[in-house]
Structure formats: structure tokens, C-alpha cells
């Protein structure tokens, strides 16, 4: 159920006070994240720096403030994390990994900056694409996260996502990747991290999105999966990641995006979910937490806002569920 209808998504003033999204507060919160270098937490989370930049940048774009962070500074940071082999690390000096490489590519795509990358690093896009493609297992079709070989459907989705954004999907065996995803399918219609692993909302997103990119959504048991996903909504409106777990704002993205790809967003109560997300805001300092009363962070901020975008919350830019 959408909060509003129509392409303009207007009508913010018509919403009751408890349904207000504090856009300016959230913009300021995201802008302030890089100014906390005197705090221990800043350095303890260095391994999330590039991911955090992607989350913050995406949130700002959805909020309608795409220029709230300096474009040149963002590009400088992404390039400083780029390795000679085409992989990207979490921060300068950190090892390259699929997850950070994907965030780097998503940032470049968001800023329409692939030409800027080529100007700084000739052949940079091709190097990144080759780094990703070389992490595919030729036997199983799935992908490793880095040279050490850990495999997970997150890495498979990340690879197809990044390569499709760069127009380089032909570098990998998509049919083998699809076959691996199918081997991760469970009796309940969901997917896990690997064959035989428990169904989980986050992994379902990675598998459904990867199949969508590959043009093989026909392989999904859509009604069964849609039912499993809709059952993730609890009485307070929030969504959980799997049965018997607490609600968490981030599943406003992982669950809703999958339902959106299956054209089943109407299978959950959108108004109750939107109310839950909005209750998790820090109305004074900005940011969104995992649940009401907890500390905010940029991870839950972006996925809360993305969930609201899928629900067509007034004033937000439309997000691509894939």
C-alpha cells in the first residue's frame, strides 16, 4: 500500500506530524559523519568507510540533495582506495574486496563519473571489471569476496550488479551464476548464503536481484516467496529478516525491494511499515536507527529512506529496487 499516488509524490504538508520525515536533519547528519575524526568510533569503523560513503551518498540522492557532499572529494577518496589490480578497498591501505569494489562502482555510477575515473586512471573501468570477473569460480559459477576465496551469494549479486553498471556483464558466465543461485533455493521459496543454508531476507534480495539482472526471474517461485516475505511483517509494522527475529529498519529495504521486483509490494501494510520507520528517526540530530530509541547510524538511515522511497513517501526520489 502506497502512502500517496501519482508521479509528483506531493502532499507532505497533508501528512500528520508523526508521519513526517525530517529531511534537513538527515542531510545534516550525513554531512557531519566525516567531521568526527576526533572520535574513537570513527577509526574503529574504518573498515566500513567506503560502504558508509555509498550509503550516505545514496540517502542524500533519495532525499533530493545530491550535491550535499563534494563530488570532487568523493572521487578523490574512491580513487585512493583503488588497487593496481582493479580491486577497491574499504579505505586507503585496506585490502581489496568485492563488497568495497561494488560500493566504489555504485558511487561512480551514481555520480556519472566513469569518464572521470578514466581520466585519472586510464583503463580503470576495465581493470575493475577484470578484478570482479576473476573472482568467479569457473566450476560452481559463484563468486569469492577476495583472493582468499570465501564464497557467498552477496558476492555473486555484487559482481552482477557492478558489471552490469559498467556494461561488462559479458566478462562472466551468467548462466553458471544463475545455476548456483538455483542451487541455493529452499523449500520455503527463499534463498540462503549457499546451498542448504537457511533462507534470509538479505540473501533473498541478493538472489532475486541477481536473477533480475540476468533476466531469469522466471525461475523464482514467486507466490511462495512473496508469502514468506510478507510474513516478515510484525504487529508494530516493522519487518524482520527471518522467522522469530526482531524487527529492524534495514529489512524495510531487503524485504521490500524483493517484493517490488516480484510486483508484490501490496502484500504488506505499507502505512504501518512507514510509521515504524519514521518512529526510528532522531528528530533532533538526524539519522535513523534499527528500531525506536536506539542509536542511529548511516546504514539504517539509507535503508530506512530507501524503504520509504519504495513506499512512495512524498518528496523522495524513486529508488531502483534492483
VEXTORLUM-438252 format. One record per residue (C-alpha): residue in one letter; x, y, z. Coordinates in steps of 0.25 Angstrom, whole numbers, plus 2048, in hexadecimal, padded with zeros to 3 digits. Last residue first. Example, Ala and Ser with C-alpha at 12.3 -4.5 7.8 and 13.67 -1.06 7.14 Angstrom:
BEGIN
+-----+------+-------+-----+
: res : east : north :  up :
+-----+------+-------+-----+
:   S :  837 :   7FC : 81D :
:   A :  831 :   7EE : 81F :
+-----+------+-------+-----+
This chain:
BEGIN
+-----+------+-------+-----+
: res : east : north :  up :
+-----+------+-------+-----+
:   X :  846 :   7F0 : 7DF :
:   X :  83C :   7F8 : 7E7 :
:   X :  83F :   805 : 7DF :
:   X :  83B :   811 : 7E9 :
:   X :  831 :   81C : 7E5 :
:   X :  835 :   829 : 7EB :
:   X :  82E :   82D : 7F8 :
:   X :  824 :   838 : 7F9 :
:   X :  818 :   831 : 7FE :
:   X :  81B :   822 : 802 :
:   X :  819 :   819 : 7F6 :
:   X :  81A :   80C : 7FE :
:   X :  827 :   809 : 7F7 :
:   X :  82C :   816 : 7FB :
:   X :  829 :   813 : 809 :
:   X :  831 :   807 : 809 :
:   X :  83C :   80E : 803 :
:   X :  83C :   818 : 80E :
:   X :  83C :   80D : 818 :
:   X :  847 :   806 : 811 :
:   X :  84F :   813 : 810 :
:   X :  84E :   817 : 81F :
:   X :  850 :   808 : 823 :
:   X :  85E :   808 : 81E :
:   X :  861 :   817 : 821 :
:   X :  85F :   814 : 830 :
:   X :  855 :   818 : 83B :
:   X :  856 :   813 : 849 :
:   X :  849 :   80C : 84E :
:   X :  83C :   812 : 853 :
:   X :  833 :   80D : 848 :
:   X :  839 :   801 : 840 :
:   X :  845 :   800 : 837 :
:   X :  849 :   80F : 838 :
:   X :  846 :   81A : 82E :
:   X :  84F :   827 : 82D :
:   X :  84C :   835 : 831 :
:   X :  851 :   83D : 83D :
:   X :  843 :   842 : 843 :
:   X :  839 :   838 : 83D :
:   X :  841 :   82C : 83F :
:   X :  839 :   823 : 836 :
:   X :  835 :   815 : 83A :
:   X :  826 :   819 : 83B :
:   X :  826 :   81D : 82C :
:   X :  82A :   80E : 828 :
:   X :  81E :   809 : 830 :
:   X :  814 :   812 : 82A :
:   X :  819 :   80F : 81C :
:   X :  817 :   800 : 820 :
:   X :  809 :   802 : 825 :
:   X :  806 :   80A : 818 :
:   X :  80C :   800 : 80F :
:   X :  804 :   7F4 : 814 :
:   X :  80A :   7E8 : 80D :
:   X :  805 :   7E1 : 800 :
:   X :  804 :   7EE : 7F9 :
:   X :  812 :   7EE : 7F5 :
:   X :  810 :   7E1 : 7ED :
:   X :  816 :   7E4 : 7E0 :
:   X :  821 :   7DA : 7E1 :
:   X :  82C :   7E4 : 7E0 :
:   X :  824 :   7ED : 7EA :
:   X :  823 :   7E1 : 7F4 :
:   X :  832 :   7DF : 7F3 :
:   X :  834 :   7EE : 7F5 :
:   X :  82A :   7EE : 801 :
:   X :  831 :   7E3 : 808 :
:   X :  83F :   7E7 : 808 :
:   X :  83C :   7F6 : 809 :
:   X :  832 :   7F7 : 814 :
:   X :  83B :   7EC : 819 :
:   X :  845 :   7F7 : 81D :
:   X :  83B :   7FC : 827 :
:   X :  83B :   7F0 : 830 :
:   X :  830 :   7E7 : 836 :
:   X :  834 :   7DD : 840 :
:   X :  836 :   7CE : 83C :
:   X :  82C :   7C2 : 83D :
:   X :  82C :   7C0 : 82E :
:   X :  837 :   7C6 : 825 :
:   X :  83C :   7D4 : 822 :
:   X :  831 :   7DC : 829 :
:   X :  828 :   7E7 : 825 :
:   X :  822 :   7F2 : 82D :
:   X :  813 :   7F5 : 82D :
:   X :  811 :   7F4 : 83C :
:   X :  809 :   7E7 : 83A :
:   X :  815 :   7E1 : 833 :
:   X :  818 :   7E0 : 824 :
:   X :  821 :   7D4 : 81F :
:   X :  815 :   7CC : 81B :
:   X :  814 :   7D5 : 80E :
:   X :  822 :   7CF : 80A :
:   X :  81D :   7C1 : 80C :
:   X :  811 :   7C3 : 804 :
:   X :  818 :   7CA : 7F9 :
:   X :  822 :   7BE : 7F8 :
:   X :  817 :   7B4 : 7F7 :
:   X :  810 :   7BD : 7EC :
:   X :  81C :   7C0 : 7E5 :
:   X :  823 :   7B2 : 7E4 :
:   X :  82F :   7B9 : 7DD :
:   X :  834 :   7B3 : 7D0 :
:   X :  82C :   7BD : 7C7 :
:   X :  835 :   7C8 : 7CD :
:   X :  83F :   7C4 : 7C3 :
:   X :  843 :   7D1 : 7BC :
:   X :  851 :   7D0 : 7C2 :
:   X :  84F :   7DD : 7C9 :
:   X :  842 :   7D8 : 7CF :
:   X :  849 :   7CB : 7D3 :
:   X :  854 :   7D3 : 7DA :
:   X :  849 :   7DC : 7E1 :
:   X :  841 :   7CF : 7E6 :
:   X :  84E :   7C9 : 7EB :
:   X :  853 :   7D5 : 7F2 :
:   X :  846 :   7D9 : 7F8 :
:   X :  843 :   7CA : 7FD :
:   X :  851 :   7CB : 803 :
:   X :  84C :   7D7 : 80C :
:   X :  83F :   7D1 : 80F :
:   X :  845 :   7C4 : 814 :
:   X :  842 :   7B6 : 810 :
:   X :  84B :   7AC : 817 :
:   X :  857 :   7A6 : 810 :
:   X :  856 :   799 : 808 :
:   X :  85D :   79E : 7FC :
:   X :  864 :   7AC : 800 :
:   X :  861 :   7B9 : 806 :
:   X :  852 :   7B5 : 806 :
:   X :  846 :   7B6 : 7FD :
:   X :  837 :   7B7 : 7FF :
:   X :  82B :   7AF : 7F9 :
:   X :  828 :   7A7 : 806 :
:   X :  82E :   79A : 801 :
:   X :  83C :   7A2 : 7FF :
:   X :  843 :   7A7 : 7F3 :
:   X :  852 :   7A8 : 7F4 :
:   X :  854 :   79E : 7E8 :
:   X :  84C :   7A8 : 7E0 :
:   X :  856 :   7B3 : 7E3 :
:   X :  861 :   7AA : 7DE :
:   X :  85A :   7A7 : 7D1 :
:   X :  859 :   7B6 : 7CF :
:   X :  868 :   7B8 : 7D1 :
:   X :  86B :   7AD : 7C7 :
:   X :  861 :   7B4 : 7BD :
:   X :  868 :   7C2 : 7BF :
:   X :  876 :   7BD : 7BC :
:   X :  87E :   7CA : 7BD :
:   X :  884 :   7D4 : 7B4 :
:   X :  877 :   7D7 : 7AD :
:   X :  872 :   7DE : 7B9 :
:   X :  87B :   7EA : 7B5 :
:   X :  872 :   7F5 : 7B3 :
:   X :  877 :   7FD : 7BF :
:   X :  86A :   7FC : 7C7 :
:   X :  868 :   7EE : 7C3 :
:   X :  876 :   7EA : 7C8 :
:   X :  873 :   7F1 : 7D5 :
:   X :  866 :   7EA : 7D7 :
:   X :  86A :   7DC : 7D2 :
:   X :  876 :   7DC : 7DB :
:   X :  86E :   7E1 : 7E7 :
:   X :  864 :   7D7 : 7E5 :
:   X :  86E :   7CC : 7E5 :
:   X :  876 :   7D2 : 7F1 :
:   X :  869 :   7D2 : 7F9 :
:   X :  866 :   7C4 : 7F5 :
:   X :  872 :   7C0 : 7FD :
:   X :  880 :   7BA : 7FB :
:   X :  88D :   7BC : 803 :
:   X :  899 :   7BA : 7FA :
:   X :  8A5 :   7C1 : 800 :
:   X :  8A7 :   7C9 : 7F3 :
:   X :  89A :   7D1 : 7F6 :
:   X :  88B :   7D0 : 7F8 :
:   X :  88A :   7C3 : 7F0 :
:   X :  880 :   7C2 : 7E5 :
:   X :  876 :   7B7 : 7E1 :
:   X :  876 :   7AF : 7D4 :
:   X :  879 :   7A2 : 7DA :
:   X :  885 :   79D : 7D1 :
:   X :  88A :   7AA : 7CC :
:   X :  88A :   7B1 : 7D9 :
:   X :  888 :   7BF : 7D7 :
:   X :  893 :   7C9 : 7DD :
:   X :  89A :   7CC : 7D0 :
:   X :  88D :   7D3 : 7CB :
:   X :  88E :   7DD : 7D7 :
:   X :  89D :   7E0 : 7D4 :
:   X :  89A :   7E1 : 7C5 :
:   X :  88F :   7EB : 7C7 :
:   X :  897 :   7F4 : 7D0 :
:   X :  8A3 :   7F3 : 7C6 :
:   X :  899 :   7F6 : 7BA :
:   X :  894 :   803 : 7C2 :
:   X :  8A2 :   808 : 7C5 :
:   X :  8A7 :   807 : 7B7 :
:   X :  8AE :   814 : 7B9 :
:   X :  8AD :   818 : 7C7 :
:   X :  8AA :   827 : 7CA :
:   X :  8A3 :   82A : 7BD :
:   X :  89D :   81C : 7BC :
:   X :  897 :   81E : 7CA :
:   X :  891 :   82C : 7C6 :
:   X :  88B :   825 : 7BA :
:   X :  885 :   81B : 7C3 :
:   X :  87F :   826 : 7CC :
:   X :  870 :   826 : 7CA :
:   X :  870 :   82A : 7D9 :
:   X :  867 :   81E : 7DC :
:   X :  86F :   815 : 7D3 :
:   X :  87C :   819 : 7D9 :
:   X :  875 :   816 : 7E7 :
:   X :  870 :   809 : 7E3 :
:   X :  87D :   805 : 7DD :
:   X :  884 :   808 : 7EA :
:   X :  879 :   801 : 7F2 :
:   X :  87B :   7F5 : 7E9 :
:   X :  88B :   7F5 : 7EC :
:   X :  888 :   7F6 : 7FB :
:   X :  880 :   7EA : 7FB :
:   X :  889 :   7E2 : 7F1 :
:   X :  895 :   7E4 : 7FA :
:   X :  8A3 :   7EC : 7F8 :
:   X :  8AC :   7EC : 804 :
:   X :  8AC :   7F9 : 80C :
:   X :  8B7 :   804 : 80A :
:   X :  8AD :   80F : 807 :
:   X :  89F :   80B : 80B :
:   X :  896 :   800 : 809 :
:   X :  89E :   7FA : 7FE :
:   X :  89B :   7FA : 7EF :
:   X :  8A0 :   7F0 : 7E5 :
:   X :  8A6 :   7F3 : 7D8 :
:   X :  8B3 :   7EC : 7D9 :
:   X :  8BA :   7F9 : 7DB :
:   X :  8B2 :   7FC : 7E7 :
:   X :  8A7 :   807 : 7E9 :
:   X :  8A4 :   80C : 7F6 :
:   X :  8AA :   81A : 7F3 :
:   X :  8A2 :   81A : 7E7 :
:   X :  895 :   819 : 7EF :
:   X :  89A :   824 : 7F8 :
:   X :  89E :   82E : 7ED :
:   X :  890 :   82B : 7E7 :
:   X :  889 :   82F : 7F3 :
:   X :  891 :   83B : 7F5 :
:   X :  88E :   840 : 7E7 :
:   X :  87F :   83E : 7E9 :
:   X :  87E :   846 : 7F6 :
:   X :  873 :   841 : 7FF :
:   X :  865 :   847 : 7FF :
:   X :  864 :   847 : 7F0 :
:   X :  85A :   83C : 7EE :
:   X :  850 :   843 : 7F8 :
:   X :  843 :   83D : 7F4 :
:   X :  841 :   833 : 7FF :
:   X :  844 :   827 : 7F6 :
:   X :  851 :   82E : 7F2 :
:   X :  855 :   831 : 800 :
:   X :  852 :   822 : 804 :
:   X :  85A :   81D : 7F9 :
:   X :  866 :   826 : 7FD :
:   X :  865 :   821 : 80B :
:   X :  865 :   812 : 808 :
:   X :  870 :   814 : 7FE :
:   X :  879 :   81B : 807 :
:   X :  876 :   811 : 812 :
:   X :  87A :   806 : 809 :
:   X :  887 :   80D : 806 :
:   X :  88A :   80F : 815 :
:   X :  885 :   802 : 81A :
:   X :  893 :   7FC : 81E :
:   X :  896 :   80A : 824 :
:   X :  88B :   807 : 82F :
:   X :  895 :   807 : 83B :
:   X :  89B :   814 : 836 :
:   X :  88E :   81C : 836 :
:   X :  889 :   815 : 843 :
:   X :  895 :   81B : 84A :
:   X :  890 :   829 : 848 :
:   X :  89A :   834 : 844 :
:   X :  897 :   831 : 835 :
:   X :  888 :   835 : 837 :
:   X :  887 :   83E : 82B :
:   X :  885 :   833 : 821 :
:   X :  877 :   830 : 826 :
:   X :  872 :   83E : 827 :
:   X :  86D :   83F : 819 :
:   X :  865 :   832 : 81B :
:   X :  85E :   838 : 828 :
:   X :  85C :   846 : 821 :
:   X :  854 :   83F : 816 :
:   X :  84C :   837 : 820 :
:   X :  848 :   843 : 827 :
:   X :  844 :   84A : 81B :
:   X :  83B :   83F : 817 :
:   X :  834 :   83D : 824 :
:   X :  82A :   833 : 81E :
:   X :  81C :   836 : 824 :
:   X :  812 :   82B : 827 :
:   X :  810 :   82E : 835 :
:   X :  80C :   83C : 832 :
:   X :  801 :   838 : 829 :
:   X :  802 :   839 : 81A :
:   X :  7FC :   843 : 812 :
:   X :  808 :   84C : 811 :
:   X :  810 :   841 : 80A :
:   X :  806 :   841 : 7FF :
:   X :  80E :   83F : 7F3 :
:   X :  813 :   832 : 7ED :
:   X :  813 :   838 : 7DF :
:   X :  811 :   82B : 7D7 :
:   X :  803 :   828 : 7DE :
:   X :  7FF :   820 : 7EA :
:   X :  802 :   822 : 7F9 :
:   X :  805 :   81A : 804 :
:   X :  806 :   80D : 7FC :
:   X :  800 :   800 : 800 :
+-----+------+-------+-----+
